[in-house]
Amino acid sequence: MKRTHVTAALLALAVLGTTAGTAGAAAAATPDRVVTQAQTQVPPINEAALGQAIAGLPAPDATAAEVRVGGSAGSWHGVSGVRDLRTGRPAREGMRFRAGSVTKMFTTAVVLQLVAEGEISLDGTIQEYLPGLLPADYPAITVGQVLNHTSGLPSPKLSNDFADIYATRFKTWTPEEYVAQAVANPIEFTPGDWQHYLNINTFVAGLLIEKVTGNSYEHEVTARILRPVGMRDSYLPGRSVRVRGPHNRGYQVVPEGFPGAVEYGDAHVVDMTETSVTSTWASGDLISTTADLEKFVNALFRGEIVPAAQLEPMFTVPGVKQYGTGHPAVYTSGMSKLELPGGIVAYGKTGARYGSATGVGATRDLSRTVVYSLNSTDAKAAGQNQRGLGVALAAFAR
């Protein structure tokens, strides 16, 4: 394992996505207060815990990992595993990866920039900005409800069978096609009554960006965030199925006898490095690095990407419950909230693609930041790779 110590590194928190629904529920029912340095006293970085969290790779759950922990209390970098199973070359820092739903932070930030510019109102309706996109019998849905997943918009009915997903992994979707398949279904609930985290919301946000600016979603994210923040190794791939530049291979565990599978210890895997991400578009198509995501979370939390007045929705959990579970909401606009042992509160986002699991987040005051990338073999099948949860907890371990 490689360790490097530097100053002023930036953070990201892994568990702040789908797994946050349980861990952070108790503290997330009401809008959040601004968290001060005194309220989020973080412990010294526990290097042993972090090293253990990514030790032993390749392992059944992941083939490689890279972690960056930083903030005002110090920093730590770690790398473990291999770049690919065929050669066994060791993984190294700076590899690009598919960031999955971390993309939602970028989409949300661009919409909030447009709010700051007076081009969009959070109280304006999707029907007003995107006439004809939603069925005529749908109730009014506001931009703010789309951003914080209280819109009631449904998902398209797609197969969850990995055999089907693998067979169509190069299929190209258009955003309009995805939305049309989704809204062929009835609305799930009256907008604003519940929270249901679904990709459809960020698809609509991406289309909103395109309509208001007259430019592509990819252009706006690149011009408004990637270039100003200096994220030189990050990009939106569009219809390309490849990852440009240095990267680790990503694999998914499959049953024995699955077409194209190779042995992996006691299991079998297929290579999912090359795949279309048009099925997640503005919800999950970003390719990035841990260093670039450090830059992003630092700039975002400091108000350098979205002005402070418009940034608050990204730290505010709506006072509703989760649709289908009845648990208190945990998602903000673009992120999630997690309350850790000792009263530490963090915000961030996880993302998962087949062969890749990512997390990024921080305490509000940036006293502790965490970014991780795992070449996970079970990220989608298990919902959220548990090693990512281990990394997040190790980043705050005493």
C-alpha positions in Angstrom: 0.0 0.0 0.0 1.2 3.5 -0.8 0.8 6.3 1.6 1.5 10.0 1.0 1.1 12.8 3.5 0.3 16.3 2.2 -1.2 19.5 3.5 -4.5 21.0 2.5 -6.0 17.8 1.0 -9.8 17.8 0.5 -12.5 15.3 1.6 -15.2 13.1 0.5 -17.5 10.8 2.5 -18.4 7.4 1.1 -21.4 6.3 3.0 -23.5 9.4 2.2 -25.6 7.9 -0.5 -27.9 4.9 -0.5 -26.6 3.6 2.8 -27.3 6.8 4.5 -31.0 6.1 4.5 -30.7 4.1 7.7 -27.6 5.5 9.5 -28.6 9.2 9.2 -32.4 8.9 9.4 -32.8 10.0 13.0 -31.1 13.3 12.6 -32.5 14.3 9.2 -36.2 15.1 9.6 -35.8 18.9 9.7 -33.8 21.5 7.8 -30.2 21.6 8.9 -28.3 24.2 10.8 -24.9 25.5 9.7 -22.4 23.2 11.4 -19.5 25.1 13.0 -16.0 24.0 13.7 -16.7 23.5 17.4 -19.8 21.4 16.7 -17.8 19.0 14.4 -14.7 18.4 16.4 -13.0 15.7 14.3 -10.4 13.3 15.8 -6.8 13.0 14.5 -6.6 10.9 11.3 -6.4 7.3 12.2 -3.9 6.0 9.7 -4.1 2.4 10.9 -7.9 2.3 10.5 -7.7 3.7 7.0 -5.0 1.4 6.0 -7.0 -1.6 7.2 -10.1 -0.4 5.4 -8.4 -0.9 2.0 -6.0 -3.7 2.9 -6.0 -7.1 1.3 -6.9 -6.2 -2.2 -7.7 -7.7 -4.6 -10.4 -9.4 -2.5 -13.8 -10.9 -3.2 -15.5 -7.5 -2.9 -13.0 -5.2 -4.8 -9.9 -5.4 -6.9 -8.5 -1.9 -6.2 -9.0 1.2 -4.0 -7.8 4.7 -3.7 -8.6 7.0 -0.7 -7.8 10.6 0.1 -8.6 12.0 3.5 -8.0 15.6 4.2 -9.1 18.9 5.8 -7.8 21.3 8.4 -6.9 18.4 10.8 -4.4 16.7 8.4 -4.4 14.4 5.4 -3.8 10.8 4.3 -3.6 9.1 0.9 -3.7 5.3 0.3 -3.8 3.0 -2.7 -4.3 -0.8 -2.7 -5.0 -3.6 -5.2 -4.3 -4.1 -8.9 -5.0 -2.2 -12.1 -6.3 -5.3 -13.9 -6.7 -9.0 -13.1 -4.9 -10.2 -16.2 -1.5 -8.7 -15.5 -1.8 -8.0 -11.8 -0.1 -4.7 -12.1 -0.3 -2.7 -8.9 -2.8 0.1 -8.7 -1.5 3.6 -8.3 -2.8 7.1 -7.5 -4.5 9.3 -10.1 -6.5 6.6 -11.9 -9.7 7.8 -13.5 -13.0 6.1 -12.6 -16.8 6.3 -13.2 -18.1 8.4 -10.3 -21.8 7.3 -10.7 -24.3 9.2 -8.7 -21.7 11.7 -7.4 -22.6 13.3 -10.7 -25.8 14.5 -9.1 -23.8 17.0 -7.0 -22.6 18.6 -10.2 -26.0 18.7 -11.9 -27.6 20.3 -8.8 -24.8 22.8 -8.5 -25.3 24.0 -12.1 -29.1 24.4 -11.5 -28.4 26.4 -8.4 -25.9 28.6 -10.3 -28.8 29.4 -12.7 -31.0 30.2 -9.8 -28.3 32.6 -8.5 -28.3 34.2 -12.0 -32.0 34.7 -12.0 -32.6 32.3 -14.9 -34.4 29.7 -12.8 -36.6 29.8 -9.7 -36.8 26.9 -7.3 -40.5 27.6 -7.0 -41.0 27.6 -10.8 -42.5 24.5 -12.3 -41.1 21.9 -14.6 -44.2 22.3 -16.7 -43.4 26.0 -17.0 -39.8 25.5 -18.1 -40.1 22.3 -20.0 -43.6 22.4 -21.5 -44.8 19.1 -22.9 -42.2 17.0 -21.1 -44.6 15.7 -18.5 -48.1 14.3 -19.0 -50.9 16.8 -18.9 -52.6 15.0 -15.9 -49.4 15.3 -13.8 -49.7 17.9 -10.9 -47.4 20.9 -10.9 -43.8 19.9 -9.9 -41.3 22.6 -8.9 -37.6 22.7 -9.6 -36.9 22.5 -5.9 -38.9 19.3 -5.6 -36.9 17.7 -8.5 -33.6 18.6 -6.9 -34.5 17.2 -3.4 -36.3 14.1 -4.7 -39.8 15.1 -3.5 -41.2 15.4 -7.0 -43.1 12.1 -7.1 -41.8 11.4 -10.6 -41.6 7.6 -11.3 -38.8 5.6 -12.8 -38.9 3.8 -16.1 -39.7 0.1 -15.8 -36.3 -1.5 -16.7 -35.0 -5.0 -16.1 -32.8 -5.5 -13.0 -31.6 -8.9 -14.3 -27.8 -8.5 -14.8 -27.9 -10.8 -17.8 -30.1 -8.2 -19.6 -28.0 -5.3 -18.4 -24.8 -7.0 -19.6 -26.4 -7.8 -23.0 -27.4 -4.2 -23.5 -24.4 -2.5 -21.9 -23.6 -0.6 -25.0 -27.1 0.6 -25.7 -27.4 4.4 -26.2 -30.2 6.2 -24.5 -31.3 9.8 -25.1 -32.5 11.8 -22.1 -35.9 12.3 -23.7 -36.3 8.6 -24.3 -35.5 7.8 -20.6 -37.9 10.5 -19.3 -40.6 9.4 -21.7 -40.4 5.8 -20.5 -40.5 7.0 -16.9 -43.5 9.3 -17.2 -45.5 6.6 -19.1 -46.1 5.5 -15.5 -48.4 7.2 -13.0 -46.9 9.8 -10.7 -45.9 8.1 -7.4 -47.3 10.7 -4.9 -48.4 14.3 -4.6 -45.2 16.4 -5.1 -43.7 17.6 -1.8 -45.4 14.9 0.3 -42.6 12.3 0.4 -39.0 11.8 -0.7 -38.0 9.1 -3.2 -34.4 9.2 -4.4 -34.5 8.4 -8.2 -32.4 9.2 -11.2 -35.4 10.6 -13.1 -35.1 13.8 -11.0 -31.6 14.6 -12.2 -32.5 13.7 -15.8 -35.2 16.4 -15.7 -32.7 18.7 -14.1 -30.2 18.1 -16.9 -32.9 18.8 -19.5 -33.7 22.0 -17.6 -30.1 23.1 -17.8 -30.1 22.5 -21.6 -33.4 24.4 -22.1 -32.5 27.4 -20.1 -28.9 27.8 -21.3 -29.3 26.7 -24.9 -26.2 24.5 -24.5 -25.6 20.8 -23.8 -25.6 19.6 -20.3 -22.0 18.4 -20.8 -20.9 21.9 -22.0 -22.4 23.6 -19.0 -20.9 21.3 -16.4 -17.5 21.6 -18.1 -17.6 25.4 -18.4 -19.1 26.1 -15.1 -17.4 23.6 -12.8 -14.7 21.3 -14.3 -12.6 24.1 -15.9 -12.9 26.8 -13.2 -12.1 24.3 -10.4 -9.2 22.9 -12.3 -10.6 19.4 -12.6 -8.3 18.5 -15.5 -8.8 14.7 -15.3 -12.6 14.8 -15.2 -15.0 14.8 -18.1 -18.4 13.7 -19.2 -18.1 10.9 -21.7 -21.4 11.4 -23.6 -21.9 8.3 -25.9 -18.4 7.0 -25.5 -18.2 3.6 -23.7 -14.5 4.0 -22.8 -12.6 5.6 -20.0 -10.0 7.9 -21.4 -6.5 8.0 -19.8 -5.1 5.8 -17.0 -7.7 3.8 -15.1 -8.2 0.5 -13.3 -10.4 -2.2 -14.8 -13.8 -2.7 -13.3 -15.4 -6.2 -12.8 -18.7 -7.6 -11.7 -19.2 -11.0 -10.0 -21.5 -13.3 -12.0 -22.7 -16.9 -11.7 -20.4 -19.7 -13.0 -21.2 -20.3 -16.7 -22.1 -16.6 -17.4 -21.0 -15.7 -21.0 -17.5 -14.1 -21.0 -16.9 -14.8 -17.3 -13.4 -15.6 -16.0 -12.4 -17.2 -12.7 -11.7 -14.8 -9.8 -10.8 -16.7 -6.7 -13.8 -18.8 -5.7 -16.0 -16.7 -8.0 -16.4 -15.6 -11.6 -16.4 -12.0 -13.0 -17.0 -10.1 -16.2 -15.2 -7.0 -17.2 -17.5 -3.9 -17.1 -14.9 -1.2 -17.8 -16.4 -0.4 -21.1 -20.1 0.4 -20.9 -22.6 3.1 -21.9 -23.5 5.6 -19.2 -26.3 7.2 -21.2 -28.8 5.3 -19.1 -27.7 7.5 -16.1 -26.6 10.7 -18.0 -27.0 13.7 -15.7 -27.5 11.3 -12.8 -24.3 9.3 -13.1 -22.0 9.7 -16.1 -19.1 11.7 -14.7 -15.6 10.3 -15.0 -13.1 11.7 -12.5 -10.2 11.1 -10.0 -10.0 11.3 -6.3 -7.8 14.4 -6.5 -10.3 16.2 -8.8 -13.2 15.4 -6.5 -11.2 16.8 -3.6 -10.9 20.0 -5.4 -14.6 20.0 -6.2 -15.9 19.3 -2.7 -13.5 21.9 -1.2 -14.6 24.6 -3.7 -18.3 23.7 -3.4 -18.4 23.8 0.4 -16.5 27.1 0.5 -19.2 28.7 -1.7 -16.8 29.1 -4.7 -19.1 27.2 -7.1 -22.5 28.1 -5.9 -23.0 31.4 -4.0 -23.7 31.0 -0.3 -27.3 32.1 -0.5 -28.2 29.5 -3.2 -26.0 26.8 -1.7 -28.2 26.1 1.3 -30.5 23.6 -0.4 -27.5 21.3 -0.8 -27.3 21.2 3.1 -31.0 21.1 3.8 -33.0 17.9 4.2 -36.8 18.4 3.6 -39.0 17.7 6.6 -40.8 14.7 5.0 -40.4 11.0 5.1 -39.0 8.5 2.6 -41.6 7.0 0.3 -42.1 3.3 0.9 -40.3 3.1 4.2 -41.7 5.9 6.4 -38.2 6.7 7.6 -37.2 10.4 7.9 -35.7 11.9 4.7 -31.9 12.0 4.4 -31.3 13.5 1.0 -30.7 17.2 0.4 -30.6 18.7 -3.0 -27.7 16.8 -4.5 -26.3 15.2 -1.4 -27.1 13.3 1.8 -26.7 14.1 5.5 -25.0 11.7 7.9 -24.7 12.0 11.7 -21.7 10.1 12.9 -20.7 9.0 16.5 -19.6 11.9 18.6 -22.1 14.3 17.0 -20.0 14.8 13.8 -22.3 15.7 10.9 -21.1 15.2 7.3 -22.6 15.8 3.9 -21.8 14.1 0.6 -22.7 11.6 -2.1 -21.9 8.0 -3.1 -22.1 6.5 -6.6 -22.0 3.0 -8.0 -21.6 1.6 -11.5 -20.9 -2.0 -12.2 -17.2 -2.4 -11.4 -17.0 1.0 -9.6 -18.1 2.5 -6.3 -17.3 6.1 -5.3 -17.8 8.4 -2.4 -17.2 12.1 -1.7 -18.1 14.3 1.2 -17.0 16.5 4.1 -18.0 18.1 7.3 -19.6 21.5 6.6 -16.5 23.3 7.9 -14.1 21.2 5.9 -12.3 20.0 9.0 -12.5 16.5 7.6 -12.9 15.5 4.0 -12.9 12.0 2.3 -12.9 10.8 -1.3 -12.7 7.2 -2.3 -12.8 5.1 -5.4 -13.3 1.3 -5.2 -13.1 -1.1 -8.1 -15.9 -3.0 -6.5 -17.2 -6.3 -7.8 -20.5 -6.0 -6.0 -21.4 -2.3 -6.0 -24.6 -2.7 -7.9 -25.7 -6.1 -6.8 -25.3 -5.2 -3.1 -26.7 -1.7 -3.5 -23.6 -0.1 -1.9 -20.2 -1.7 -1.4 -19.6 -2.3 2.3 -15.9 -1.5 2.0 -16.9 2.1 1.1 -18.8 2.2 4.4 -15.7 1.0 6.1 -13.6 3.7 4.5 -16.1 6.4 5.6 -16.1 5.2 9.2 -12.3 4.8 9.2 -12.0 8.5 8.1 -13.6 9.5 11.4 -12.3 6.7 13.6 -10.6 7.7 16.9 
